[in-house]
Amino acid sequence: MLWAMFILTAPPVFWVGSRFFIGAIKAARQKTSDMNTLVAMGALSAYVYSAAATFFPHFFMTAGAMPHVYYDGAAMIVTLILVGRLLEAKAKGKTSTAIKKLMNLKPKTAHLIRKDQEWKLPWKKYRLTISCLSNPAKEFPLMESF
């Protein structure tokens, strides 16, 4: 049973999680650490400890400890972080789409009132000192910067 767990856990940890190990190695070369280091260390330590408990259980028993395996933990660390990154990427995509839609709601004209007369002008000619008429359910142009 433990052999099967050892074999079945290797692909998620080392193949799917290879991006974490590569990122951790790159960070180590720059003498720094990041989230890749944390994920790689957690997954690798759980996998190596479990492998030691699988292949050398007598080492733990002579020390008076019962060997436990954490293959599931090693695979879950990698899986949950990747699912989190996927959800974050989807949320960022939806946010940028929503911002683009909001930018398209900007009106193209402003209503200028001078001496009881109303004119439609391109909104870029709008000045803060000019009075504007705002009707319900109509867009109101705003300056991009004040």
N, CA, C and O atoms as a GROMACS GRO file, in nm:
protein
  584
    1MET      N    1   0.082  -0.121   0.000
    1MET     CA    2   0.000   0.000   0.000
    1MET      C    3   0.086   0.126   0.000
    1MET      O    4   0.060   0.220  -0.076
    2LEU      N    5   0.188   0.128   0.085
    2LEU     CA    6   0.273   0.246   0.091
    2LEU      C    7   0.355   0.263  -0.036
    2LEU      O    8   0.385   0.375  -0.076
    3TRP      N    9   0.391   0.152  -0.101
    3TRP     CA   10   0.463   0.160  -0.227
    3TRP      C   11   0.378   0.228  -0.334
    3TRP      O   12   0.425   0.311  -0.411
    4ALA      N   13   0.250   0.190  -0.336
    4ALA     CA   14   0.158   0.250  -0.434
    4ALA      C   15   0.143   0.400  -0.409
    4ALA      O   16   0.140   0.479  -0.504
    5MET      N   17   0.134   0.440  -0.283
    5MET     CA   18   0.125   0.583  -0.251
    5MET      C   19   0.252   0.656  -0.292
    5MET      O   20   0.245   0.768  -0.342
    6PHE      N   21   0.367   0.592  -0.271
    6PHE     CA   22   0.494   0.651  -0.311
    6PHE      C   23   0.497   0.675  -0.462
    6PHE      O   24   0.537   0.782  -0.507
    7ILE      N   25   0.455   0.576  -0.538
    7ILE     CA   26   0.458   0.586  -0.685
    7ILE      C   27   0.352   0.684  -0.735
    7ILE      O   28   0.381   0.764  -0.824
    8LEU      N   29   0.231   0.679  -0.681
    8LEU     CA   30   0.122   0.764  -0.730
    8LEU      C   31   0.138   0.911  -0.690
    8LEU      O   32   0.082   0.999  -0.756
    9THR      N   33   0.212   0.937  -0.585
    9THR     CA   34   0.231   1.075  -0.541
    9THR      C   35   0.345   1.144  -0.615
    9THR      O   36   0.349   1.267  -0.620
   10ALA      N   37   0.436   1.069  -0.672
   10ALA     CA   38   0.553   1.128  -0.740
   10ALA      C   39   0.513   1.222  -0.855
   10ALA      O   40   0.568   1.332  -0.862
   11PRO      N   41   0.421   1.185  -0.947
   11PRO     CA   42   0.387   1.279  -1.056
   11PRO      C   43   0.329   1.412  -1.009
   11PRO      O   44   0.374   1.516  -1.058
   12PRO      N   45   0.232   1.415  -0.917
   12PRO     CA   46   0.183   1.547  -0.874
   12PRO      C   47   0.290   1.632  -0.806
   12PRO      O   48   0.293   1.754  -0.825
   13VAL      N   49   0.376   1.569  -0.729
   13VAL     CA   50   0.476   1.647  -0.656
   13VAL      C   51   0.588   1.694  -0.747
   13VAL      O   52   0.625   1.811  -0.744
   14PHE      N   53   0.642   1.604  -0.830
   14PHE     CA   54   0.761   1.638  -0.906
   14PHE      C   55   0.734   1.684  -1.048
   14PHE      O   56   0.811   1.763  -1.103
   15TRP      N   57   0.628   1.638  -1.110
   15TRP     CA   58   0.599   1.681  -1.248
   15TRP      C   59   0.510   1.806  -1.246
   15TRP      O   60   0.546   1.908  -1.304
   16VAL      N   61   0.395   1.797  -1.180
   16VAL     CA   62   0.305   1.912  -1.172
   16VAL      C   63   0.368   2.023  -1.087
   16VAL      O   64   0.354   2.142  -1.119
   17GLY      N   65   0.437   1.986  -0.981
   17GLY     CA   66   0.499   2.084  -0.893
   17GLY      C   67   0.638   2.128  -0.935
   17GLY      O   68   0.706   2.198  -0.859
   18SER      N   69   0.681   2.087  -1.054
   18SER     CA   70   0.817   2.122  -1.098
   18SER      C   71   0.838   2.273  -1.105
   18SER      O   72   0.949   2.321  -1.082
   19ARG      N   73   0.733   2.348  -1.138
   19ARG     CA   74   0.747   2.494  -1.144
   19ARG      C   75   0.786   2.553  -1.009
   19ARG      O   76   0.855   2.655  -1.003
   20PHE      N   77   0.742   2.490  -0.901
   20PHE     CA   78   0.779   2.539  -0.768
   20PHE      C   79   0.926   2.509  -0.738
   20PHE      O   80   0.997   2.592  -0.682
   21PHE      N   81   0.970   2.390  -0.777
   21PHE     CA   82   1.110   2.353  -0.754
   21PHE      C   83   1.204   2.439  -0.838
   21PHE      O   84   1.309   2.482  -0.790
   22ILE      N   85   1.167   2.464  -0.963
   22ILE     CA   86   1.248   2.549  -1.050
   22ILE      C   87   1.254   2.692  -0.994
   22ILE      O   88   1.360   2.753  -0.990
   23GLY      N   89   1.138   2.743  -0.950
   23GLY     CA   90   1.135   2.877  -0.891
   23GLY      C   91   1.216   2.885  -0.763
   23GLY      O   92   1.280   2.986  -0.737
   24ALA      N   93   1.212   2.779  -0.682
   24ALA     CA   94   1.289   2.777  -0.558
   24ALA      C   95   1.439   2.774  -0.586
   24ALA      O   96   1.516   2.839  -0.516
   25ILE      N   97   1.480   2.699  -0.688
   25ILE     CA   98   1.622   2.694  -0.726
   25ILE      C   99   1.669   2.831  -0.776
   25ILE      O  100   1.777   2.877  -0.741
   26LYS      N  101   1.585   2.896  -0.859
   26LYS     CA  102   1.620   3.030  -0.908
   26LYS      C  103   1.632   3.129  -0.792
   26LYS      O  104   1.723   3.212  -0.790
   27ALA      N  105   1.541   3.120  -0.697
   27ALA     CA  106   1.546   3.210  -0.581
   27ALA      C  107   1.670   3.181  -0.496
   27ALA      O  108   1.732   3.273  -0.444
   28ALA      N  109   1.705   3.053  -0.481
   28ALA     CA  110   1.823   3.018  -0.402
   28ALA      C  111   1.950   3.070  -0.467
   28ALA      O  112   2.043   3.112  -0.398
   29ARG      N  113   1.955   3.069  -0.599
   29ARG     CA  114   2.073   3.122  -0.670
   29ARG      C  115   2.089   3.272  -0.646
   29ARG      O  116   2.200   3.324  -0.647
   30GLN      N  117   1.978   3.341  -0.624
   30GLN     CA  118   1.982   3.485  -0.596
   30GLN      C  119   1.989   3.514  -0.446
   30GLN      O  120   1.979   3.629  -0.404
   31LYS      N  121   2.005   3.409  -0.369
   31LYS     CA  122   2.014   3.418  -0.223
   31LYS      C  123   1.893   3.487  -0.162
   31LYS      O  124   1.905   3.576  -0.078
   32THR      N  125   1.775   3.443  -0.207
   32THR     CA  126   1.649   3.495  -0.154
   32THR      C  127   1.550   3.379  -0.149
   32THR      O  128   1.583   3.267  -0.188
   33SER      N  129   1.433   3.405  -0.102
   33SER     CA  130   1.328   3.303  -0.101
   33SER      C  131   1.195   3.370  -0.134
   33SER      O  132   1.178   3.490  -0.116
   34ASP      N  133   1.103   3.288  -0.181
   34ASP     CA  134   0.970   3.338  -0.215
   34ASP      C  135   0.869   3.227  -0.190
   34ASP      O  136   0.899   3.128  -0.124
   35MET      N  137   0.750   3.245  -0.243
   35MET     CA  138   0.646   3.145  -0.220
   35MET      C  139   0.682   3.011  -0.283
   35MET      O  140   0.646   2.906  -0.230
   36ASN      N  141   0.752   3.014  -0.396
   36ASN     CA  142   0.796   2.888  -0.458
   36ASN      C  143   0.884   2.808  -0.362
   36ASN      O  144   0.874   2.686  -0.356
   37THR      N  145   0.968   2.876  -0.290
   37THR     CA  146   1.055   2.810  -0.192
   37THR      C  147   0.973   2.744  -0.083
   37THR      O  148   0.999   2.631  -0.044
   38LEU      N  149   0.874   2.816  -0.034
   38LEU     CA  150   0.788   2.763   0.071
   38LEU      C  151   0.713   2.638   0.025
   38LEU      O  152   0.710   2.537   0.095
   39VAL      N  153   0.654   2.645  -0.094
   39VAL     CA  154   0.577   2.531  -0.145
   39VAL      C  155   0.669   2.413  -0.174
   39VAL      O  156   0.637   2.300  -0.141
   40ALA      N  157   0.784   2.440  -0.237
   40ALA     CA  158   0.878   2.332  -0.270
   40ALA      C  159   0.930   2.265  -0.144
   40ALA      O  160   0.938   2.142  -0.137
   41MET      N  161   0.966   2.343  -0.044
   41MET     CA  162   1.017   2.286   0.082
   41MET      C  163   0.910   2.204   0.153
   41MET      O  164   0.939   2.096   0.206
   42GLY      N  165   0.787   2.254   0.155
   42GLY     CA  166   0.680   2.181   0.221
   42GLY      C  167   0.648   2.050   0.152
   42GLY      O  168   0.637   1.946   0.218
   43ALA      N  169   0.633   2.053   0.020
   43ALA     CA  170   0.601   1.932  -0.054
   43ALA      C  171   0.716   1.833  -0.051
   43ALA      O  172   0.694   1.713  -0.032
   44LEU      N  173   0.838   1.881  -0.068
   44LEU     CA  174   0.954   1.792  -0.070
   44LEU      C  175   0.978   1.729   0.067
   44LEU      O  176   1.007   1.610   0.075
   45SER      N  177   0.965   1.806   0.173
   45SER     CA  178   0.988   1.750   0.308
   45SER      C  179   0.882   1.646   0.341
   45SER      O  180   0.914   1.543   0.400
   46ALA      N  181   0.757   1.670   0.305
   46ALA     CA  182   0.652   1.570   0.330
   46ALA      C  183   0.678   1.443   0.250
   46ALA      O  184   0.660   1.332   0.301
   47TYR      N  185   0.719   1.459   0.125
   47TYR     CA  186   0.743   1.343   0.039
   47TYR      C  187   0.866   1.264   0.085
   47TYR      O  188   0.861   1.141   0.092
   48VAL      N  189   0.975   1.333   0.116
   48VAL     CA  190   1.098   1.264   0.158
   48VAL      C  191   1.078   1.195   0.293
   48VAL      O  192   1.124   1.082   0.312
   49TYR      N  193   1.011   1.261   0.387
   49TYR     CA  194   0.984   1.198   0.516
   49TYR      C  195   0.898   1.073   0.498
   49TYR      O  196   0.923   0.969   0.559
   50SER      N  197   0.796   1.085   0.412
   50SER     CA  198   0.708   0.970   0.388
   50SER      C  199   0.784   0.857   0.320
   50SER      O  200   0.761   0.740   0.349
   51ALA      N  201   0.874   0.892   0.228
   51ALA     CA  202   0.955   0.789   0.162
   51ALA      C  203   1.046   0.719   0.263
   51ALA      O  204   1.062   0.597   0.258
   52ALA      N  205   1.104   0.795   0.354
   52ALA     CA  206   1.188   0.734   0.459
   52ALA      C  207   1.104   0.643   0.548
   52ALA      O  208   1.150   0.535   0.586
   53ALA      N  209   0.984   0.685   0.581
   53ALA     CA  210   0.896   0.601   0.663
   53ALA      C  211   0.851   0.476   0.587
   53ALA      O  212   0.824   0.373   0.648
   54THR      N  213   0.842   0.485   0.454
   54THR     CA  214   0.801   0.371   0.373
   54THR      C  215   0.913   0.270   0.360
   54THR      O  216   0.891   0.150   0.378
   55PHE      N  217   1.034   0.315   0.329
   55PHE     CA  218   1.145   0.225   0.299
   55PHE      C  219   1.226   0.184   0.421
   55PHE      O  220   1.290   0.079   0.422
   56PHE      N  221   1.226   0.267   0.524
   56PHE     CA  222   1.304   0.238   0.645
   56PHE      C  223   1.219   0.251   0.771
   56PHE      O  224   1.252   0.332   0.858
   57PRO      N  225   1.111   0.174   0.783
   57PRO     CA  226   1.026   0.188   0.903
   57PRO      C  227   1.096   0.142   1.030
   57PRO      O  228   1.064   0.190   1.139
   58HIS      N  229   1.191   0.050   1.018
   58HIS     CA  230   1.262   0.001   1.137
   58HIS      C  231   1.345   0.112   1.203
   58HIS      O  232   1.369   0.107   1.324
   59PHE      N  233   1.389   0.211   1.126
   59PHE     CA  234   1.464   0.324   1.182
   59PHE      C  235   1.378   0.400   1.282
   59PHE      O  236   1.426   0.440   1.388
   60PHE      N  237   1.251   0.419   1.248
   60PHE     CA  238   1.159   0.492   1.337
   60PHE      C  239   1.120   0.405   1.457
   60PHE      O  240   1.108   0.455   1.569
   61MET      N  241   1.101   0.276   1.432
   61MET     CA  242   1.057   0.186   1.539
   61MET      C  243   1.166   0.166   1.644
   61MET      O  244   1.136   0.153   1.763
   62THR      N  245   1.292   0.163   1.601
   62THR     CA  246   1.401   0.149   1.700
   62THR      C  247   1.414   0.275   1.784
   62THR      O  248   1.465   0.269   1.896
   63ALA      N  249   1.369   0.387   1.733
   63ALA     CA  250   1.372   0.512   1.809
   63ALA      C  251   1.249   0.525   1.898
   63ALA      O  252   1.236   0.622   1.973
   64GLY      N  253   1.158   0.428   1.889
   64GLY     CA  254   1.037   0.430   1.972
   64GLY      C  255   0.924   0.511   1.912
   64GLY      O  256   0.830   0.546   1.984
   65ALA      N  257   0.929   0.540   1.782
   65ALA     CA  258   0.823   0.618   1.716
   65ALA      C  259   0.757   0.532   1.610
   65ALA      O  260   0.821   0.449   1.546
   66MET      N  261   0.630   0.552   1.593
   66MET     CA  262   0.556   0.483   1.488
   66MET      C  263   0.566   0.565   1.360
   66MET      O  264   0.534   0.684   1.363
   67PRO      N  265   0.609   0.507   1.248
   67PRO     CA  266   0.624   0.584   1.125
   67PRO      C  267   0.488   0.620   1.064
   67PRO      O  268   0.401   0.534   1.050
   68HIS      N  269   0.472   0.746   1.029
   68HIS     CA  270   0.352   0.794   0.961
   68HIS      C  271   0.394   0.847   0.824
   68HIS      O  272   0.507   0.893   0.806
   69VAL      N  273   0.303   0.839   0.728
   69VAL     CA  274   0.334   0.890   0.595
   69VAL      C  275   0.243   1.010   0.564
   69VAL      O  276   0.130   1.018   0.611
   70TYR      N  277   0.297   1.102   0.484
   70TYR     CA  278   0.226   1.224   0.449
   70TYR      C  279   0.229   1.248   0.298
   70TYR      O  280   0.246   1.360   0.252
   71TYR      N  281   0.213   1.141   0.222
   71TYR     CA  282   0.210   1.154   0.077
   71TYR      C  283   0.094   1.243   0.032
   71TYR      O  284   0.107   1.324  -0.059
   72ASP      N  285  -0.020   1.226   0.098
   72ASP     CA  286  -0.137   1.307   0.063
   72ASP      C  287  -0.110   1.456   0.087
   72ASP      O  288  -0.155   1.540   0.010
   73GLY      N  289  -0.039   1.487   0.193
   73GLY     CA  290  -0.006   1.626   0.222
   73GLY      C  291   0.084   1.687   0.117
   73GLY      O  292   0.066   1.802   0.078
   74ALA      N  293   0.181   1.608   0.070
   74ALA     CA  294   0.273   1.658  -0.033
   74ALA      C  295   0.198   1.691  -0.161
   74ALA      O  296   0.221   1.794  -0.223
   75ALA      N  297   0.108   1.602  -0.200
   75ALA     CA  298   0.031   1.624  -0.323
   75ALA      C  299  -0.070   1.738  -0.305
   75ALA      O  300  -0.091   1.816  -0.397
   76MET      N  301  -0.130   1.748  -0.189
   76MET     CA  302  -0.230   1.852  -0.166
   76MET      C  303  -0.169   1.991  -0.160
   76MET      O  304  -0.231   2.088  -0.202
   77ILE      N  305  -0.048   2.002  -0.108
   77ILE     CA  306   0.018   2.133  -0.105
   77ILE      C  307   0.030   2.187  -0.247
   77ILE      O  308  -0.007   2.301  -0.274
   78VAL      N  309   0.082   2.104  -0.336
   78VAL     CA  310   0.101   2.146  -0.475
   78VAL      C  311  -0.033   2.174  -0.542
   78VAL      O  312  -0.049   2.276  -0.609
   79THR      N  313  -0.129   2.084  -0.523
   79THR     CA  314  -0.259   2.097  -0.588
   79THR      C  315  -0.333   2.221  -0.543
   79THR      O  316  -0.386   2.295  -0.626
   80LEU      N  317  -0.338   2.245  -0.414
   80LEU     CA  318  -0.414   2.360  -0.363
   80LEU      C  319  -0.351   2.494  -0.405
   80LEU      O  320  -0.423   2.589  -0.433
   81ILE      N  321  -0.218   2.501  -0.408
   81ILE     CA  322  -0.154   2.625  -0.451
   81ILE      C  323  -0.183   2.650  -0.599
   81ILE      O  324  -0.208   2.764  -0.639
   82LEU      N  325  -0.180   2.545  -0.681
   82LEU     CA  326  -0.209   2.562  -0.824
   82LEU      C  327  -0.355   2.599  -0.848
   82LEU      O  328  -0.384   2.680  -0.936
   83VAL      N  329  -0.446   2.542  -0.771
   83VAL     CA  330  -0.588   2.580  -0.783
   83VAL      C  331  -0.606   2.726  -0.741
   83VAL      O  332  -0.682   2.799  -0.804
   84GLY      N  333  -0.537   2.767  -0.637
   84GLY     CA  334  -0.544   2.907  -0.594
   84GLY      C  335  -0.492   3.002  -0.701
   84GLY      O  336  -0.551   3.108  -0.723
   85ARG      N  337  -0.383   2.964  -0.767
   85ARG     CA  338  -0.330   3.049  -0.875
   85ARG      C  339  -0.427   3.055  -0.992
   85ARG      O  340  -0.442   3.160  -1.055
   86LEU      N  341  -0.492   2.944  -1.022
   86LEU     CA  342  -0.592   2.942  -1.130
   86LEU      C  343  -0.708   3.034  -1.098
   86LEU      O  344  -0.751   3.112  -1.184
   87LEU      N  345  -0.760   3.026  -0.977
   87LEU     CA  346  -0.870   3.113  -0.936
   87LEU      C  347  -0.829   3.260  -0.937
   87LEU      O  348  -0.908   3.347  -0.975
   88GLU      N  349  -0.707   3.288  -0.896
   88GLU     CA  350  -0.657   3.426  -0.898
   88GLU      C  351  -0.648   3.479  -1.041
   88GLU      O  352  -0.684   3.594  -1.068
   89ALA      N  353  -0.601   3.397  -1.133
   89ALA     CA  354  -0.591   3.439  -1.273
   89ALA      C  355  -0.728   3.466  -1.332
   89ALA      O  356  -0.746   3.562  -1.407
   90LYS      N  357  -0.826   3.380  -1.300
   90LYS     CA  358  -0.962   3.402  -1.349
   90LYS      C  359  -1.019   3.532  -1.293
   90LYS      O  360  -1.083   3.609  -1.366
   91ALA      N  361  -0.997   3.557  -1.165
   91ALA     CA  362  -1.049   3.680  -1.103
   91ALA      C  363  -0.985   3.803  -1.164
   91ALA      O  364  -1.053   3.903  -1.187
   92LYS      N  365  -0.854   3.798  -1.192
   92LYS     CA  366  -0.788   3.912  -1.255
   92LYS      C  367  -0.842   3.937  -1.394
   92LYS      O  368  -0.860   4.052  -1.434
   93GLY      N  369  -0.868   3.830  -1.468
   93GLY     CA  370  -0.925   3.845  -1.603
   93GLY      C  371  -1.062   3.908  -1.599
   93GLY      O  372  -1.093   3.995  -1.681
   94LYS      N  373  -1.146   3.865  -1.505
   94LYS     CA  374  -1.280   3.922  -1.494
   94LYS      C  375  -1.274   4.068  -1.450
   94LYS      O  376  -1.354   4.149  -1.496
   95THR      N  377  -1.180   4.101  -1.362
   95THR     CA  378  -1.167   4.239  -1.316
   95THR      C  379  -1.124   4.331  -1.429
   95THR      O  380  -1.180   4.440  -1.444
   96SER      N  381  -1.027   4.288  -1.508
   96SER     CA  382  -0.984   4.374  -1.618
   96SER      C  383  -1.093   4.391  -1.723
   96SER      O  384  -1.106   4.498  -1.782
   97THR      N  385  -1.172   4.285  -1.746
   97THR     CA  386  -1.285   4.297  -1.839
   97THR      C  387  -1.389   4.395  -1.785
   97THR      O  388  -1.442   4.476  -1.860
   98ALA      N  389  -1.417   4.388  -1.656
   98ALA     CA  390  -1.514   4.479  -1.596
   98ALA      C  391  -1.466   4.624  -1.602
   98ALA      O  392  -1.546   4.714  -1.626
   99ILE      N  393  -1.338   4.646  -1.581
   99ILE     CA  394  -1.284   4.783  -1.588
   99ILE      C  395  -1.294   4.836  -1.730
   99ILE      O  396  -1.327   4.953  -1.750
  100LYS      N  397  -1.267   4.753  -1.830
  100LYS     CA  398  -1.279   4.796  -1.969
  100LYS      C  399  -1.424   4.831  -2.002
  100LYS      O  400  -1.449   4.929  -2.072
  101LYS      N  401  -1.519   4.752  -1.952
  101LYS     CA  402  -1.660   4.782  -1.975
  101LYS      C  403  -1.699   4.914  -1.909
  101LYS      O  404  -1.775   4.992  -1.966
  102LEU      N  405  -1.647   4.940  -1.790
  102LEU     CA  406  -1.675   5.067  -1.723
  102LEU      C  407  -1.618   5.186  -1.799
  102LEU      O  408  -1.680   5.292  -1.806
  103MET      N  409  -1.502   5.169  -1.856
  103MET     CA  410  -1.441   5.277  -1.934
  103MET      C  411  -1.523   5.306  -2.059
  103MET      O  412  -1.527   5.421  -2.105
  104ASN      N  413  -1.589   5.207  -2.114
  104ASN     CA  414  -1.672   5.228  -2.233
  104ASN      C  415  -1.803   5.299  -2.200
  104ASN      O  416  -1.871   5.346  -2.292
  105LEU      N  417  -1.840   5.307  -2.073
  105LEU     CA  418  -1.962   5.377  -2.033
  105LEU      C  419  -1.945   5.528  -2.031
  105LEU      O  420  -2.043   5.601  -2.013
  106LYS      N  421  -1.824   5.576  -2.049
  106LYS     CA  422  -1.796   5.719  -2.044
  106LYS      C  423  -1.870   5.788  -2.159
  106LYS      O  424  -1.856   5.746  -2.274
  107PRO      N  425  -1.949   5.893  -2.130
  107PRO     CA  426  -2.023   5.961  -2.236
  107PRO      C  427  -1.930   6.037  -2.331
  107PRO      O  428  -1.819   6.076  -2.294
  108LYS      N  429  -1.977   6.055  -2.451
  108LYS     CA  430  -1.894   6.120  -2.552
  108LYS      C  431  -1.922   6.271  -2.559
  108LYS      O  432  -1.841   6.347  -2.612
  109THR      N  433  -2.036   6.315  -2.506
  109THR     CA  434  -2.070   6.456  -2.513
  109THR      C  435  -2.108   6.510  -2.375
  109THR      O  436  -2.150   6.437  -2.286
  110ALA      N  437  -2.091   6.642  -2.362
  110ALA     CA  438  -2.134   6.714  -2.242
  110ALA      C  439  -2.232   6.823  -2.286
  110ALA      O  440  -2.224   6.874  -2.398
  111HIS      N  441  -2.324   6.856  -2.199
  111HIS     CA  442  -2.422   6.959  -2.229
  111HIS      C  443  -2.376   7.089  -2.164
  111HIS      O  444  -2.364   7.098  -2.042
  112LEU      N  445  -2.349   7.190  -2.247
  112LEU     CA  446  -2.300   7.319  -2.200
  112LEU      C  447  -2.418   7.416  -2.194
  112LEU      O  448  -2.495   7.428  -2.289
  113ILE      N  449  -2.432   7.484  -2.079
  113ILE     CA  450  -2.538   7.583  -2.062
  113ILE      C  451  -2.473   7.719  -2.039
  113ILE      O  452  -2.398   7.739  -1.944
  114ARG      N  453  -2.504   7.812  -2.132
  114ARG     CA  454  -2.458   7.951  -2.118
  114ARG      C  455  -2.572   8.042  -2.159
  114ARG      O  456  -2.628   8.029  -2.268
  115LYS      N  457  -2.605   8.135  -2.070
  115LYS     CA  458  -2.712   8.232  -2.098
  115LYS      C  459  -2.840   8.161  -2.142
  115LYS      O  460  -2.901   8.196  -2.243
  116ASP      N  461  -2.879   8.061  -2.064
  116ASP     CA  462  -3.002   7.985  -2.085
  116ASP      C  463  -3.005   7.912  -2.219
  116ASP      O  464  -3.114   7.879  -2.268
  117GLN      N  465  -2.894   7.886  -2.279
  117GLN     CA  466  -2.888   7.805  -2.401
  117GLN      C  467  -2.806   7.680  -2.372
  117GLN      O  468  -2.710   7.682  -2.294
  118GLU      N  469  -2.845   7.574  -2.438
  118GLU     CA  470  -2.778   7.445  -2.415
  118GLU      C  471  -2.712   7.397  -2.544
  118GLU      O  472  -2.775   7.396  -2.650
  119TRP      N  473  -2.586   7.357  -2.534
  119TRP     CA  474  -2.513   7.302  -2.649
  119TRP      C  475  -2.454   7.167  -2.610
  119TRP      O  476  -2.422   7.142  -2.494
  120LYS      N  477  -2.442   7.082  -2.711
  120LYS     CA  478  -2.372   6.955  -2.691
  120LYS      C  479  -2.229   6.972  -2.740
  120LYS      O  480  -2.206   7.010  -2.855
  121LEU      N  481  -2.134   6.944  -2.654
  121LEU     CA  482  -1.993   6.956  -2.688
  121LEU      C  483  -1.923   6.822  -2.661
  121LEU      O  484  -1.969   6.744  -2.578
  122PRO      N  485  -1.814   6.797  -2.730
  122PRO     CA  486  -1.734   6.679  -2.694
  122PRO      C  487  -1.691   6.693  -2.548
  122PRO      O  488  -1.654   6.802  -2.504
  123TRP      N  489  -1.695   6.584  -2.474
  123TRP     CA  490  -1.670   6.592  -2.330
  123TRP      C  491  -1.529   6.639  -2.298
  123TRP      O  492  -1.506   6.688  -2.188
  124LYS      N  493  -1.435   6.627  -2.389
  124LYS     CA  494  -1.298   6.669  -2.361
  124LYS      C  495  -1.286   6.820  -2.352
  124LYS      O  496  -1.188   6.871  -2.297
  125LYS      N  497  -1.384   6.895  -2.406
  125LYS     CA  498  -1.380   7.041  -2.398
  125LYS      C  499  -1.445   7.092  -2.269
  125LYS      O  500  -1.448   7.212  -2.245
  126TYR      N  501  -1.495   7.004  -2.189
  126TYR     CA  502  -1.563   7.036  -2.064
  126TYR      C  503  -1.464   7.097  -1.964
  126TYR      O  504  -1.353   7.046  -1.948
  127ARG      N  505  -1.502   7.203  -1.899
  127ARG     CA  506  -1.420   7.268  -1.798
  127ARG      C  507  -1.497   7.269  -1.666
  127ARG      O  508  -1.620   7.269  -1.664
  128LEU      N  509  -1.424   7.270  -1.557
  128LEU     CA  510  -1.488   7.267  -1.426
  128LEU      C  511  -1.566   7.393  -1.396
  128LEU      O  512  -1.656   7.390  -1.312
  129THR      N  513  -1.536   7.502  -1.460
  129THR     CA  514  -1.603   7.630  -1.429
  129THR      C  515  -1.735   7.644  -1.504
  129THR      O  516  -1.808   7.741  -1.481
  130ILE      N  517  -1.768   7.551  -1.590
  130ILE     CA  518  -1.891   7.560  -1.668
  130ILE      C  519  -2.001   7.484  -1.597
  130ILE      O  520  -1.978   7.375  -1.546
  131SER      N  521  -2.122   7.542  -1.592
  131SER     CA  522  -2.237   7.475  -1.532
  131SER      C  523  -2.286   7.367  -1.627
  131SER      O  524  -2.288   7.386  -1.749
  132CYS      N  525  -2.326   7.254  -1.571
  132CYS     CA  526  -2.374   7.143  -1.654
  132CYS      C  527  -2.513   7.103  -1.610
  132CYS      O  528  -2.549   7.113  -1.492
  133LEU      N  529  -2.591   7.058  -1.708
  133LEU     CA  530  -2.724   7.008  -1.681
  133LEU      C  531  -2.717   6.856  -1.674
  133LEU      O  532  -2.669   6.791  -1.766
  134SER      N  533  -2.764   6.803  -1.565
  134SER     CA  534  -2.762   6.658  -1.548
  134SER      C  535  -2.905   6.608  -1.539
  134SER      O  536  -2.975   6.639  -1.443
  135ASN      N  537  -2.947   6.532  -1.636
  135ASN     CA  538  -3.081   6.474  -1.637
  135ASN      C  539  -3.076   6.335  -1.575
  135ASN      O  540  -2.974   6.266  -1.585
  136PRO      N  541  -3.186   6.292  -1.511
  136PRO     CA  542  -3.188   6.158  -1.455
  136PRO      C  543  -3.167   6.053  -1.566
  136PRO      O  544  -3.215   6.070  -1.678
  137ALA      N  545  -3.098   5.947  -1.533
  137ALA     CA  546  -3.071   5.834  -1.621
  137ALA      C  547  -2.980   5.868  -1.738
  137ALA      O  548  -2.977   5.795  -1.837
  138LYS      N  549  -2.907   5.978  -1.728
  138LYS     CA  550  -2.809   6.012  -1.831
  138LYS      C  551  -2.670   6.007  -1.770
  138LYS      O  552  -2.652   6.029  -1.650
  139GLU      N  553  -2.572   5.978  -1.854
  139GLU     CA  554  -2.435   5.975  -1.807
  139GLU      C  555  -2.387   6.117  -1.786
  139GLU      O  556  -2.432   6.210  -1.853
  140PHE      N  557  -2.296   6.133  -1.693
  140PHE     CA  558  -2.240   6.264  -1.666
  140PHE      C  559  -2.090   6.256  -1.686
  140PHE      O  560  -2.023   6.178  -1.619
  141PRO      N  561  -2.034   6.336  -1.779
  141PRO     CA  562  -1.891   6.329  -1.807
  141PRO      C  563  -1.810   6.387  -1.692
  141PRO      O  564  -1.848   6.487  -1.631
  142LEU      N  565  -1.698   6.324  -1.663
  142LEU     CA  566  -1.609   6.371  -1.559
  142LEU      C  567  -1.470   6.391  -1.616
  142LEU      O  568  -1.431   6.329  -1.715
  143MET      N  569  -1.396   6.479  -1.552
  143MET     CA  570  -1.257   6.500  -1.593
  143MET      C  571  -1.176   6.375  -1.560
  143MET      O  572  -1.204   6.308  -1.460
  144GLU      N  573  -1.077   6.344  -1.642
  144GLU     CA  574  -0.991   6.230  -1.611
  144GLU      C  575  -0.897   6.263  -1.498
  144GLU      O  576  -0.861   6.174  -1.420
  145SER      N  577  -0.856   6.388  -1.487
  145SER     CA  578  -0.771   6.429  -1.377
  145SER      C  579  -0.813   6.570  -1.335
  145SER      O  580  -0.858   6.650  -1.417
  146PHE      N  581  -0.797   6.599  -1.207
  146PHE     CA  582  -0.837   6.728  -1.155
  146PHE      C  583  -0.717   6.813  -1.128
  146PHE      O  584  -0.730   6.927  -1.083
   0.00000   0.00000   0.00000
